[in-house]
Amino acid sequence: MKAGIARETLDGERRVAATPETVKQLVALGLEVEIESGAGLASGHSDGDYRAAGAAVVESLVLGSLDVYCHVRPMEPSTAGALRRGSVTVGLGSPSSELPTVRALAAGGITSFALELVPRISRAQSMDALTSQALVAGYRCVLEAAMRLPRFFPLYMTAAGTIPPARVLVLGAGVAGLQAIGTAKRLGARVSANDIRPASADEVASMGGTFIKLDLETAEASGGYARELSADRGALQRALLTPHVAQADVLITTAAVPGRRAPLLVTREMVQGMRPGSVVVDLAAESGGNVEGSTPGQDIPIPTGDGQGVVTLVGIKDPASAMPADASRLYAKNVSNFLGLMTHNGVVAPDFKDEVVAGTCLTHDSEVRHAPTAEALTALAGETAPFGSGPAGSSHTGSSHKGSEGVR
């Protein structure tokens, strides 16, 4: 069977769905691998590296000839429509926001797997792209903050005086948040954090942070995900967080609710209460933002309430793509491990009795197997659509690639 690795075309996307190392793994499974020329250059892999690993390098993939199509970013509907009926796709699908592509995949009889939907169970950890990419994002957002903060992170005691450590506050203690806590701590900052899931307190402490306990209801959904707070509880949360935000030199927000717009945790007024020179990094900017007014890819100066300076509000965009070498190393391994689960004697044959395969499936046999996405398509059409909810329909409630993902 022939597996094709796409060259990502979205502006700013520098990751690739296979590295030379994972190409060797796919070839060992008995697959014939084709990769588009230049696909790995941004992540440090030349065409020659892929050839040496056993792949055929082509100028462009002939989509209709592929049995398996591997990608990073969600496909365009035109790409889905060009694939051969019965072929398999593996990659990030973002089903809640890419409904036209999902419709095209179902209509084309494509068996598609969205790696956001990998069940959060122990044996699926090596295939969990949300976790691997959130790890990169959490690390990167601290570096972005450190580069903008006009002072040191660590404590310094010098002959000219003592420089106190920066105070970093992280909101959301999923994979990205915990990595942000650990990175800020390694840089020498004094770190505190909050999450609406009470179980995260021990995880925050394990990374060297101080957990801020607020008087709020428990908000943990199945699978370790955060559950969205009611409107009045959300307002109370912001009120309780306000003094902690005001004391921070750096605020990093990573909270997300799968399949929903990111919750508003910090208002403009709260940002204006911070000290001049402070930095706010919103890792959820691409999914609506945890901070009022954040815009993906932009630094926005917010005047402080006392008029003495500004706070820099950073809307993070493509954080994992900013570190393409290691992000691709991890993501490509997620892809190859998932394909390895379904490949036997050189044939990719999904076994839908396997809960990992079933839970990750987005479309199969002209049906949308992910129930929430099928429901969203039906609502979009305004009528009963010919999409089933299949056996894999109850594994997730949507997709998200940042923030308060559960930690196993």
Steps between C-alpha positions, in 0.01 A plus 500: 500500500619850418518765774541864401647775720378848415701820478302737719376806312338712771694820555713468813469121530852356516433152637495177302305177558803271461869519583771273356478300822127437463537430129722208599226384736236520226720319249564227758123458526498416129371833369628679191564860604489809278577848630470832326829674426590758763242376750756466779735790430357732767536226762860423400454203266619508140361301210820295514430406861162361398643309205762345727221392735319319219246753374443606141517880468250642250428852384134464590285214623246344267223487757284255308779241504548496876371243745602710802535880523685651799479871582545752780239771449137420415445436130320730260173359358666489156775275637248268662306486173809396302574195715408151386184349649596262779834666570611584854607839635682569826559848640352790693140544388362782719153360426307765692637776276555314171151376425524544118805271497325244719205504262735445203675211676171327572367562150819359349488181704828581673597335828643796688659510843528827695782476751325748731253222570750242628345357819681608814602153616844374593571288194412788267744749652758448225237602241361803684584799280315746723735418785819503294423833335375659822836412654674706231248784529534528878878523475489752218258740666736548797785586264277751324421661836865504610608675181248779555528548876736793571658323795658172609305187587743370770616646829841668478706616796772735381737756645276765349192366672251216503265438210188313613360217287217566259154387604334276243133401519373215279127449451414151383705203615456251220799375302583845359452669836715252688777535242476878535528467878803275474673721243441821696625327815817384322559859391492598866161668531267474796205311351139462607210345312129438505270250331132431554574128527594428864707196402753731335624634835742211551618524140577870540696428818695223325624757246615738774204737485270626774134415443252781552180358643183692421160447655340357186299194407679190377523521120654181369339306216569145387849422374664765716374790288378825647127565500374846414382704798157660510485875428468605864779264609718634222448853628583388854815328374618824335429698816698255713790498253527879474739558794724213387515639147591845635799357687641313199780624274408235243156348448468191278156363415458150352142404585271341241180297502496237223272590212409840644625855481778557754360632830556865589720501809650847496327827411669812362443666837693220673790546257498875564546425870843345437826689540652690207727274293309183586434242231188294435527198268171349380565150371129459422487801267430286192193343660340825615742602775508480879585870515264770378632665184774250415564447128697205357845606383484853639657688791253754633608774747240546774529826700514437874224635717726760659617627162865442589581246230372206298453126533586293192224257402639223277261289296689179423463355150640168378713444813596144410592605145743752648708203617458271198789260560387357833131560432534291182707237679218447749210539258648269238545235767132538596405441135727201447398338828134537408559351155697220661195411707296449181761345269555125469721337236520823304124558493328785685179339625326691783347276764203691636474261793813671632391794715795713390422451131126545551540802725730680258289438190334807352347355182462149359282332240338834402400573860623748758591275792562782748156575641548868600635580153210315335260704712678823406472413130132425539446834676698677228285348230185578693358160422560132568829423330607154376773462757507229764649518844670159483664308783768763552261780568529539876873531558529878493298817506701689244851605422756728657885521465588714792440555864333301774526161338487232764832360618514126529 
